[in-house]
Amino acid sequence: MLEPKVSKVLDLLGPSALVLEIGGLGRPFNRADFVLNAEPYETRGYYGSSRPAQGGAIPQFRQETWIRRDICDREPYPFADKQLGFVIRSHTLEDVRDPDRPPGEICRLLRDDGTPLGKPPSTRTSSVQKCGNGGDELFLMARTSHVA
């Protein structure tokens, strides 16, 4: 996540929001309760300590809440419908084999008042889905008024 966005995102989240980060291998967002990534928990922090932690000093996710799987799998992510308040995916869909798959799952997971947060994907992504409290499109950074 770009540094200028971090404090704005933290303000949006609040202390009780249930948060999933999709992709967080390089520098996981510490405020996330869950991380879904193809690589194991032990490989987190790929970018090392040269860059400060984001989303707080202490991770809320744990090894037990680090979910190792391919985000493009056809199996549903291991969450109930409308379970999450926020889904963060920053710089993720540009690098996957099927960038059209995750948006549907993100919409399924978000509560009606939930917010998808993330960097807009590359032009390879053809599906743009509206869901939750995301404003115009899932792949905008929440609502422009929230995270400009």
PyMOL CGO cylinders between C-alpha atoms (Angstrom):
from pymol import cmd
from pymol.cgo import CYLINDER

trace = [
    CYLINDER, 0.00, 0.00, 0.00, 1.30, 3.44, -0.78, 0.3, 1, 1, 1, 1, 1, 1,
    CYLINDER, 1.30, 3.44, -0.78, 2.43, 5.22, 2.38, 0.3, 1, 1, 1, 1, 1, 1,
    CYLINDER, 2.43, 5.22, 2.38, 0.09, 8.24, 2.06, 0.3, 1, 1, 1, 1, 1, 1,
    CYLINDER, 0.09, 8.24, 2.06, -2.92, 5.89, 2.10, 0.3, 1, 1, 1, 1, 1, 1,
    CYLINDER, -2.92, 5.89, 2.10, -2.05, 3.96, 5.27, 0.3, 1, 1, 1, 1, 1, 1,
    CYLINDER, -2.05, 3.96, 5.27, -3.40, 6.41, 7.87, 0.3, 1, 1, 1, 1, 1, 1,
    CYLINDER, -3.40, 6.41, 7.87, -6.55, 7.01, 5.82, 0.3, 1, 1, 1, 1, 1, 1,
    CYLINDER, -6.55, 7.01, 5.82, -7.16, 3.28, 5.58, 0.3, 1, 1, 1, 1, 1, 1,
    CYLINDER, -7.16, 3.28, 5.58, -6.60, 2.83, 9.32, 0.3, 1, 1, 1, 1, 1, 1,
    CYLINDER, -6.60, 2.83, 9.32, -9.13, 5.59, 10.00, 0.3, 1, 1, 1, 1, 1, 1,
    CYLINDER, -9.13, 5.59, 10.00, -11.66, 3.74, 7.85, 0.3, 1, 1, 1, 1, 1, 1,
    CYLINDER, -11.66, 3.74, 7.85, -11.14, 0.39, 9.55, 0.3, 1, 1, 1, 1, 1, 1,
    CYLINDER, -11.14, 0.39, 9.55, -11.90, 1.12, 13.17, 0.3, 1, 1, 1, 1, 1, 1,
    CYLINDER, -11.90, 1.12, 13.17, -10.97, -1.26, 15.99, 0.3, 1, 1, 1, 1, 1, 1,
    CYLINDER, -10.97, -1.26, 15.99, -13.68, -3.90, 15.52, 0.3, 1, 1, 1, 1, 1, 1,
    CYLINDER, -13.68, -3.90, 15.52, -13.73, -4.33, 11.72, 0.3, 1, 1, 1, 1, 1, 1,
    CYLINDER, -13.73, -4.33, 11.72, -12.89, -7.81, 10.46, 0.3, 1, 1, 1, 1, 1, 1,
    CYLINDER, -12.89, -7.81, 10.46, -10.18, -7.37, 7.79, 0.3, 1, 1, 1, 1, 1, 1,
    CYLINDER, -10.18, -7.37, 7.79, -8.77, -9.71, 5.13, 0.3, 1, 1, 1, 1, 1, 1,
    CYLINDER, -8.77, -9.71, 5.13, -5.67, -8.85, 3.13, 0.3, 1, 1, 1, 1, 1, 1,
    CYLINDER, -5.67, -8.85, 3.13, -5.30, -10.66, -0.16, 0.3, 1, 1, 1, 1, 1, 1,
    CYLINDER, -5.30, -10.66, -0.16, -1.70, -10.92, -1.23, 0.3, 1, 1, 1, 1, 1, 1,
    CYLINDER, -1.70, -10.92, -1.23, 0.28, -9.42, 1.71, 0.3, 1, 1, 1, 1, 1, 1,
    CYLINDER, 0.28, -9.42, 1.71, 3.47, -11.38, 1.24, 0.3, 1, 1, 1, 1, 1, 1,
    CYLINDER, 3.47, -11.38, 1.24, 5.94, -8.55, 0.65, 0.3, 1, 1, 1, 1, 1, 1,
    CYLINDER, 5.94, -8.55, 0.65, 4.80, -6.29, 3.46, 0.3, 1, 1, 1, 1, 1, 1,
    CYLINDER, 4.80, -6.29, 3.46, 1.62, -7.51, 5.14, 0.3, 1, 1, 1, 1, 1, 1,
    CYLINDER, 1.62, -7.51, 5.14, -0.79, -4.88, 6.45, 0.3, 1, 1, 1, 1, 1, 1,
    CYLINDER, -0.79, -4.88, 6.45, -0.55, -5.48, 10.19, 0.3, 1, 1, 1, 1, 1, 1,
    CYLINDER, -0.55, -5.48, 10.19, -4.13, -4.42, 10.89, 0.3, 1, 1, 1, 1, 1, 1,
    CYLINDER, -4.13, -4.42, 10.89, -5.44, -7.39, 8.86, 0.3, 1, 1, 1, 1, 1, 1,
    CYLINDER, -5.44, -7.39, 8.86, -7.05, -10.18, 10.88, 0.3, 1, 1, 1, 1, 1, 1,
    CYLINDER, -7.05, -10.18, 10.88, -6.49, -12.66, 8.04, 0.3, 1, 1, 1, 1, 1, 1,
    CYLINDER, -6.49, -12.66, 8.04, -4.04, -12.85, 5.14, 0.3, 1, 1, 1, 1, 1, 1,
    CYLINDER, -4.04, -12.85, 5.14, -4.70, -14.97, 2.06, 0.3, 1, 1, 1, 1, 1, 1,
    CYLINDER, -4.70, -14.97, 2.06, -1.51, -15.71, 0.11, 0.3, 1, 1, 1, 1, 1, 1,
    CYLINDER, -1.51, -15.71, 0.11, -0.02, -18.49, -2.02, 0.3, 1, 1, 1, 1, 1, 1,
    CYLINDER, -0.02, -18.49, -2.02, 3.19, -18.46, 0.01, 0.3, 1, 1, 1, 1, 1, 1,
    CYLINDER, 3.19, -18.46, 0.01, 3.57, -19.70, 3.61, 0.3, 1, 1, 1, 1, 1, 1,
    CYLINDER, 3.57, -19.70, 3.61, 3.45, -17.53, 6.71, 0.3, 1, 1, 1, 1, 1, 1,
    CYLINDER, 3.45, -17.53, 6.71, 7.19, -17.98, 7.25, 0.3, 1, 1, 1, 1, 1, 1,
    CYLINDER, 7.19, -17.98, 7.25, 7.95, -16.09, 4.02, 0.3, 1, 1, 1, 1, 1, 1,
    CYLINDER, 7.95, -16.09, 4.02, 6.04, -12.91, 4.99, 0.3, 1, 1, 1, 1, 1, 1,
    CYLINDER, 6.04, -12.91, 4.99, 7.94, -9.66, 4.89, 0.3, 1, 1, 1, 1, 1, 1,
    CYLINDER, 7.94, -9.66, 4.89, 9.64, -10.42, 1.60, 0.3, 1, 1, 1, 1, 1, 1,
    CYLINDER, 9.64, -10.42, 1.60, 10.82, -6.82, 1.36, 0.3, 1, 1, 1, 1, 1, 1,
    CYLINDER, 10.82, -6.82, 1.36, 12.60, -7.13, 4.70, 0.3, 1, 1, 1, 1, 1, 1,
    CYLINDER, 12.60, -7.13, 4.70, 12.99, -4.63, 7.47, 0.3, 1, 1, 1, 1, 1, 1,
    CYLINDER, 12.99, -4.63, 7.47, 14.27, -1.87, 5.19, 0.3, 1, 1, 1, 1, 1, 1,
    CYLINDER, 14.27, -1.87, 5.19, 10.68, -0.65, 4.92, 0.3, 1, 1, 1, 1, 1, 1,
    CYLINDER, 10.68, -0.65, 4.92, 8.60, 0.01, 8.05, 0.3, 1, 1, 1, 1, 1, 1,
    CYLINDER, 8.60, 0.01, 8.05, 5.59, -2.12, 8.92, 0.3, 1, 1, 1, 1, 1, 1,
    CYLINDER, 5.59, -2.12, 8.92, 2.22, -0.83, 7.72, 0.3, 1, 1, 1, 1, 1, 1,
    CYLINDER, 2.22, -0.83, 7.72, -1.04, -0.87, 9.58, 0.3, 1, 1, 1, 1, 1, 1,
    CYLINDER, -1.04, -0.87, 9.58, 0.37, -0.78, 13.10, 0.3, 1, 1, 1, 1, 1, 1,
    CYLINDER, 0.37, -0.78, 13.10, 3.47, -2.03, 14.85, 0.3, 1, 1, 1, 1, 1, 1,
    CYLINDER, 3.47, -2.03, 14.85, 2.09, -5.44, 15.85, 0.3, 1, 1, 1, 1, 1, 1,
    CYLINDER, 2.09, -5.44, 15.85, 0.35, -7.77, 13.37, 0.3, 1, 1, 1, 1, 1, 1,
    CYLINDER, 0.35, -7.77, 13.37, -3.22, -8.77, 14.20, 0.3, 1, 1, 1, 1, 1, 1,
    CYLINDER, -3.22, -8.77, 14.20, -2.94, -11.77, 11.87, 0.3, 1, 1, 1, 1, 1, 1,
    CYLINDER, -2.94, -11.77, 11.87, -1.21, -14.88, 13.18, 0.3, 1, 1, 1, 1, 1, 1,
    CYLINDER, -1.21, -14.88, 13.18, 0.13, -18.04, 11.66, 0.3, 1, 1, 1, 1, 1, 1,
    CYLINDER, 0.13, -18.04, 11.66, -3.30, -19.62, 12.23, 0.3, 1, 1, 1, 1, 1, 1,
    CYLINDER, -3.30, -19.62, 12.23, -5.02, -16.83, 10.31, 0.3, 1, 1, 1, 1, 1, 1,
    CYLINDER, -5.02, -16.83, 10.31, -2.54, -16.82, 7.42, 0.3, 1, 1, 1, 1, 1, 1,
    CYLINDER, -2.54, -16.82, 7.42, -4.41, -18.76, 4.74, 0.3, 1, 1, 1, 1, 1, 1,
    CYLINDER, -4.41, -18.76, 4.74, -2.17, -20.34, 2.15, 0.3, 1, 1, 1, 1, 1, 1,
    CYLINDER, -2.17, -20.34, 2.15, -3.87, -20.77, -1.20, 0.3, 1, 1, 1, 1, 1, 1,
    CYLINDER, -3.87, -20.77, -1.20, -3.97, -19.57, -4.78, 0.3, 1, 1, 1, 1, 1, 1,
    CYLINDER, -3.97, -19.57, -4.78, -6.39, -16.64, -4.92, 0.3, 1, 1, 1, 1, 1, 1,
    CYLINDER, -6.39, -16.64, -4.92, -7.54, -17.81, -8.37, 0.3, 1, 1, 1, 1, 1, 1,
    CYLINDER, -7.54, -17.81, -8.37, -8.70, -21.25, -7.18, 0.3, 1, 1, 1, 1, 1, 1,
    CYLINDER, -8.70, -21.25, -7.18, -12.28, -22.02, -8.08, 0.3, 1, 1, 1, 1, 1, 1,
    CYLINDER, -12.28, -22.02, -8.08, -13.05, -23.08, -4.51, 0.3, 1, 1, 1, 1, 1, 1,
    CYLINDER, -13.05, -23.08, -4.51, -14.63, -20.34, -2.38, 0.3, 1, 1, 1, 1, 1, 1,
    CYLINDER, -14.63, -20.34, -2.38, -12.35, -18.57, 0.05, 0.3, 1, 1, 1, 1, 1, 1,
    CYLINDER, -12.35, -18.57, 0.05, -12.79, -19.99, 3.58, 0.3, 1, 1, 1, 1, 1, 1,
    CYLINDER, -12.79, -19.99, 3.58, -15.16, -17.31, 4.87, 0.3, 1, 1, 1, 1, 1, 1,
    CYLINDER, -15.16, -17.31, 4.87, -18.92, -17.06, 5.17, 0.3, 1, 1, 1, 1, 1, 1,
    CYLINDER, -18.92, -17.06, 5.17, -20.89, -14.81, 2.85, 0.3, 1, 1, 1, 1, 1, 1,
    CYLINDER, -20.89, -14.81, 2.85, -20.82, -11.19, 4.02, 0.3, 1, 1, 1, 1, 1, 1,
    CYLINDER, -20.82, -11.19, 4.02, -18.45, -12.01, 6.91, 0.3, 1, 1, 1, 1, 1, 1,
    CYLINDER, -18.45, -12.01, 6.91, -15.88, -9.26, 6.36, 0.3, 1, 1, 1, 1, 1, 1,
    CYLINDER, -15.88, -9.26, 6.36, -15.99, -5.52, 6.80, 0.3, 1, 1, 1, 1, 1, 1,
    CYLINDER, -15.99, -5.52, 6.80, -12.93, -4.80, 4.66, 0.3, 1, 1, 1, 1, 1, 1,
    CYLINDER, -12.93, -4.80, 4.66, -10.86, -6.60, 2.06, 0.3, 1, 1, 1, 1, 1, 1,
    CYLINDER, -10.86, -6.60, 2.06, -7.48, -5.10, 1.22, 0.3, 1, 1, 1, 1, 1, 1,
    CYLINDER, -7.48, -5.10, 1.22, -5.64, -6.13, -1.91, 0.3, 1, 1, 1, 1, 1, 1,
    CYLINDER, -5.64, -6.13, -1.91, -2.87, -3.88, -3.00, 0.3, 1, 1, 1, 1, 1, 1,
    CYLINDER, -2.87, -3.88, -3.00, -0.75, -4.63, -6.06, 0.3, 1, 1, 1, 1, 1, 1,
    CYLINDER, -0.75, -4.63, -6.06, -2.17, -8.15, -6.34, 0.3, 1, 1, 1, 1, 1, 1,
    CYLINDER, -2.17, -8.15, -6.34, -4.38, -8.72, -9.36, 0.3, 1, 1, 1, 1, 1, 1,
    CYLINDER, -4.38, -8.72, -9.36, -1.73, -7.54, -11.81, 0.3, 1, 1, 1, 1, 1, 1,
    CYLINDER, -1.73, -7.54, -11.81, 0.30, -10.66, -11.06, 0.3, 1, 1, 1, 1, 1, 1,
    CYLINDER, 0.30, -10.66, -11.06, -2.22, -13.51, -11.07, 0.3, 1, 1, 1, 1, 1, 1,
    CYLINDER, -2.22, -13.51, -11.07, -3.20, -15.93, -13.83, 0.3, 1, 1, 1, 1, 1, 1,
    CYLINDER, -3.20, -15.93, -13.83, -6.92, -15.17, -13.60, 0.3, 1, 1, 1, 1, 1, 1,
    CYLINDER, -6.92, -15.17, -13.60, -7.54, -11.59, -12.44, 0.3, 1, 1, 1, 1, 1, 1,
    CYLINDER, -7.54, -11.59, -12.44, -11.28, -11.97, -13.07, 0.3, 1, 1, 1, 1, 1, 1,
    CYLINDER, -11.28, -11.97, -13.07, -11.76, -14.59, -10.31, 0.3, 1, 1, 1, 1, 1, 1,
    CYLINDER, -11.76, -14.59, -10.31, -10.95, -12.70, -7.06, 0.3, 1, 1, 1, 1, 1, 1,
    CYLINDER, -10.95, -12.70, -7.06, -13.42, -9.81, -7.53, 0.3, 1, 1, 1, 1, 1, 1,
    CYLINDER, -13.42, -9.81, -7.53, -16.42, -12.13, -7.27, 0.3, 1, 1, 1, 1, 1, 1,
    CYLINDER, -16.42, -12.13, -7.27, -15.10, -13.68, -4.08, 0.3, 1, 1, 1, 1, 1, 1,
    CYLINDER, -15.10, -13.68, -4.08, -14.34, -10.28, -2.59, 0.3, 1, 1, 1, 1, 1, 1,
    CYLINDER, -14.34, -10.28, -2.59, -17.93, -9.20, -3.23, 0.3, 1, 1, 1, 1, 1, 1,
    CYLINDER, -17.93, -9.20, -3.23, -19.25, -12.42, -1.69, 0.3, 1, 1, 1, 1, 1, 1,
    CYLINDER, -19.25, -12.42, -1.69, -17.21, -11.88, 1.48, 0.3, 1, 1, 1, 1, 1, 1,
    CYLINDER, -17.21, -11.88, 1.48, -17.99, -8.22, 2.06, 0.3, 1, 1, 1, 1, 1, 1,
    CYLINDER, -17.99, -8.22, 2.06, -20.88, -7.17, 4.24, 0.3, 1, 1, 1, 1, 1, 1,
    CYLINDER, -20.88, -7.17, 4.24, -23.33, -4.82, 2.56, 0.3, 1, 1, 1, 1, 1, 1,
    CYLINDER, -23.33, -4.82, 2.56, -21.61, -1.94, 4.36, 0.3, 1, 1, 1, 1, 1, 1,
    CYLINDER, -21.61, -1.94, 4.36, -18.14, -3.41, 3.76, 0.3, 1, 1, 1, 1, 1, 1,
    CYLINDER, -18.14, -3.41, 3.76, -15.44, -1.69, 1.76, 0.3, 1, 1, 1, 1, 1, 1,
    CYLINDER, -15.44, -1.69, 1.76, -13.01, -3.13, -0.77, 0.3, 1, 1, 1, 1, 1, 1,
    CYLINDER, -13.01, -3.13, -0.77, -9.65, -1.37, -0.66, 0.3, 1, 1, 1, 1, 1, 1,
    CYLINDER, -9.65, -1.37, -0.66, -6.92, -1.70, -3.24, 0.3, 1, 1, 1, 1, 1, 1,
    CYLINDER, -6.92, -1.70, -3.24, -4.79, -0.29, -5.99, 0.3, 1, 1, 1, 1, 1, 1,
    CYLINDER, -4.79, -0.29, -5.99, -6.53, -0.36, -9.38, 0.3, 1, 1, 1, 1, 1, 1,
    CYLINDER, -6.53, -0.36, -9.38, -5.35, -3.39, -11.34, 0.3, 1, 1, 1, 1, 1, 1,
    CYLINDER, -5.35, -3.39, -11.34, -3.73, -3.34, -14.73, 0.3, 1, 1, 1, 1, 1, 1,
    CYLINDER, -3.73, -3.34, -14.73, -5.77, -3.31, -17.91, 0.3, 1, 1, 1, 1, 1, 1,
    CYLINDER, -5.77, -3.31, -17.91, -5.58, -7.14, -18.01, 0.3, 1, 1, 1, 1, 1, 1,
    CYLINDER, -5.58, -7.14, -18.01, -8.55, -7.22, -15.68, 0.3, 1, 1, 1, 1, 1, 1,
    CYLINDER, -8.55, -7.22, -15.68, -11.74, -7.14, -17.66, 0.3, 1, 1, 1, 1, 1, 1,
    CYLINDER, -11.74, -7.14, -17.66, -14.31, -7.48, -14.89, 0.3, 1, 1, 1, 1, 1, 1,
    CYLINDER, -14.31, -7.48, -14.89, -15.21, -4.52, -12.75, 0.3, 1, 1, 1, 1, 1, 1,
    CYLINDER, -15.21, -4.52, -12.75, -17.71, -5.35, -10.04, 0.3, 1, 1, 1, 1, 1, 1,
    CYLINDER, -17.71, -5.35, -10.04, -19.62, -3.14, -7.68, 0.3, 1, 1, 1, 1, 1, 1,
    CYLINDER, -19.62, -3.14, -7.68, -20.18, -4.41, -4.18, 0.3, 1, 1, 1, 1, 1, 1,
    CYLINDER, -20.18, -4.41, -4.18, -20.39, -3.41, -0.55, 0.3, 1, 1, 1, 1, 1, 1,
    CYLINDER, -20.39, -3.41, -0.55, -19.73, 0.20, 0.29, 0.3, 1, 1, 1, 1, 1, 1,
    CYLINDER, -19.73, 0.20, 0.29, -17.11, 0.52, -2.45, 0.3, 1, 1, 1, 1, 1, 1,
    CYLINDER, -17.11, 0.52, -2.45, -18.60, 3.47, -4.27, 0.3, 1, 1, 1, 1, 1, 1,
    CYLINDER, -18.60, 3.47, -4.27, -18.08, 3.43, -8.00, 0.3, 1, 1, 1, 1, 1, 1,
    CYLINDER, -18.08, 3.43, -8.00, -16.11, 0.24, -8.58, 0.3, 1, 1, 1, 1, 1, 1,
    CYLINDER, -16.11, 0.24, -8.58, -14.45, -2.49, -6.57, 0.3, 1, 1, 1, 1, 1, 1,
    CYLINDER, -14.45, -2.49, -6.57, -11.08, -1.58, -7.98, 0.3, 1, 1, 1, 1, 1, 1,
    CYLINDER, -11.08, -1.58, -7.98, -11.07, 2.04, -6.99, 0.3, 1, 1, 1, 1, 1, 1,
    CYLINDER, -11.07, 2.04, -6.99, -9.49, 2.88, -3.66, 0.3, 1, 1, 1, 1, 1, 1,
    CYLINDER, -9.49, 2.88, -3.66, -12.66, 2.55, -1.56, 0.3, 1, 1, 1, 1, 1, 1,
    CYLINDER, -12.66, 2.55, -1.56, -14.69, 5.67, -2.25, 0.3, 1, 1, 1, 1, 1, 1,
    CYLINDER, -14.69, 5.67, -2.25, -12.89, 8.69, -3.58, 0.3, 1, 1, 1, 1, 1, 1,
    CYLINDER, -12.89, 8.69, -3.58, -14.30, 10.67, -0.67, 0.3, 1, 1, 1, 1, 1, 1,
    CYLINDER, -14.30, 10.67, -0.67, -12.86, 8.12, 1.77, 0.3, 1, 1, 1, 1, 1, 1,
    CYLINDER, -12.86, 8.12, 1.77, -9.38, 7.52, 0.45, 0.3, 1, 1, 1, 1, 1, 1,
    CYLINDER, -9.38, 7.52, 0.45, -8.39, 10.22, -1.97, 0.3, 1, 1, 1, 1, 1, 1,
]
cmd.load_cgo(trace, "trace")
